[in-house]
Amino acid sequence: MSYLDQLFSLQDRLVVITGAGGALAGSLAQAYLQAGARVALWVHRTEACAPLQEKFSPLATNGQLFVTVADTNDANQVDKAFVATRNALGLPNVLVNAAGGNQGKSPFTDLDLDQFDRVLKLNLLAGLVVPTRHFTRIWTAEGVRGCSVLNIASMGSFVPLSGVWAYNAAKAAVLNLTVGLAKEFGPVGIRVNALAPGFFVGQQNRALLYQEDGQLSARGQNILSRTPFGRFGALEECQGAALFLSSDKAAGFITGVTLPVDGGFLADNI
Ligand SMILES: NC(=O)c1ccc[n+]([C@@H]2O[C@H](COP(=O)([O-])OP(=O)(O)OC[C@H]3O[C@@H](n4cnc5c(N)ncnc54)[C@H](O)[C@@H]3O)[C@@H](O)[C@H]2O)c1
């Protein structure tokens, strides 16, 4: 094995990706499979299972891939998906919490409390707490070391993005919990890190970034004017950071870190 293969190969990793029908999750699935990991894709809705199986099978050799359903807001479904994954591929040692996303945008005084509650639950409970509690319970109970969690934070974790109140609150909590959990689980050999993507076009934010005619929205223009690279990210640009943080050799002493992948958005100034 070459030096780089030793450092970055993920052949000993079994990666569970939640929210696997999403844009970012799909890109990460491709990366992990190509890096040699076994990958379990947990999708929100049953009808998404077959298309994902078909899409990713060409990248998977030797039974590397398993697709199952899990609403990660539901602890019972997480438990079932974990058991099914373990039966199919073995004990997972990487959890990628990719379920999440925003819904709507409004002035604070017009806040829709039901929507606030849904977005908070999606990004905080389904997007981190429920699956992470399950995985860390099992890893600690079974004394498995060398496991890691990769959360998905956001620019809203660092600076509130206008009008997306619940999303900001949940993503700030993702950053906070990434640090807290790193401290909690460091002694038992579980690393907890996060990616903070800048602006990548996905189902959840397309309507905020583009008008119906395909032109940039005012918000889309505003974002690009504050992004030193002057463009949205391409999803593949998150792959290297995810592989790096998931490698127990390359990133074996890194925990509690939230790594921005943002074209310089957080470096913008006047
Ligand atoms: N796209 C971006 O620019 C961007 C930027 C920063 C952070 N993020 C974050 O990255 C993650 C993925 O975003 P994306 O752009 O790929 O969004 P996406 O909408 O394409 O994917 C999100 C996925 O989560 C799934 N999901 C929703 N509720 C779920 C539940 N209860 N249980 C399981 N799955 C559920 C959806 O079905 C969808 O497949 C999110 O946490 C998002 O906040 C995205």
The ligand as an ORCA input file, in Angstrom:
! r2SCAN-3c Opt
* xyz 0 1
  N     -26.714     22.753      0.230
  C     -26.072     23.667      0.957
  O     -25.683     24.723      0.464
  C     -25.792     23.401      2.400
  C     -25.028     24.341      3.084
  C     -24.756     24.134      4.426
  C     -25.241     23.023      5.061
  N     -26.004     22.135      4.374
  C     -26.499     21.002      5.130
  O     -26.135     19.795      4.511
  C     -27.108     18.803      4.797
  C     -27.631     18.236      3.499
  O     -28.154     19.298      2.736
  P     -28.559     19.175      1.196
  O     -28.309     20.500      0.594
  O     -27.947     17.978      0.611
  O     -30.137     19.029      1.358
  P     -31.173     18.033      0.697
  O     -32.515     18.617      0.968
  O     -30.775     17.745     -0.692
  O     -30.982     16.699      1.586
  C     -31.502     16.532      2.867
  C     -32.044     15.113      2.988
  O     -32.534     14.896      4.325
  C     -33.660     14.058      4.222
  N     -34.499     14.139      5.420
  C     -35.407     15.080      5.755
  N     -35.992     14.761      6.917
  C     -35.431     13.604      7.338
  C     -35.622     12.767      8.460
  N     -36.505     13.074      9.423
  N     -34.900     11.635      8.551
  C     -33.999     11.313      7.590
  N     -33.774     12.065      6.503
  C     -34.486     13.202      6.377
  C     -34.386     14.557      2.984
  O     -35.295     13.574      2.498
  C     -33.226     14.812      2.048
  O     -32.951     13.649      1.283
  C     -28.178     19.516      5.642
  O     -27.886     19.374      7.004
  C     -28.001     20.946      5.242
  O     -28.477     21.831      6.226
  C     -26.289     22.286      3.047
*
